[in-house]
Amino acid sequence: MALHYYCRHCGTKVGTIDRVSIYSEQLGFHHLTEEERLEMIAYQPNGDIHIKTICEDCQEALARNPELHQYEKFIH
């Protein structure tokens, strides 16, 4: 099982955690609401988990252009 982090806006792979045993509390998942979990975390058939996050480039773009927050994806 591996956790793969992808940017929710541009799709860039941000990183991977390849550990056999890791708890959701260690990752901070317990701080998410049920709705946030459903939106951000996708369980794959092979046991991997895909997590939506924001990459540094998109975070900088959002900081410079706050109006972009209204869009689910602003890079196509």
Helices and strands as residue ranges (DSSP letters): E 3-7, E 13-17, H 24-27, G 29-31, H 34-40, E 41-43, E 49-53, H 56-64, G 66-70
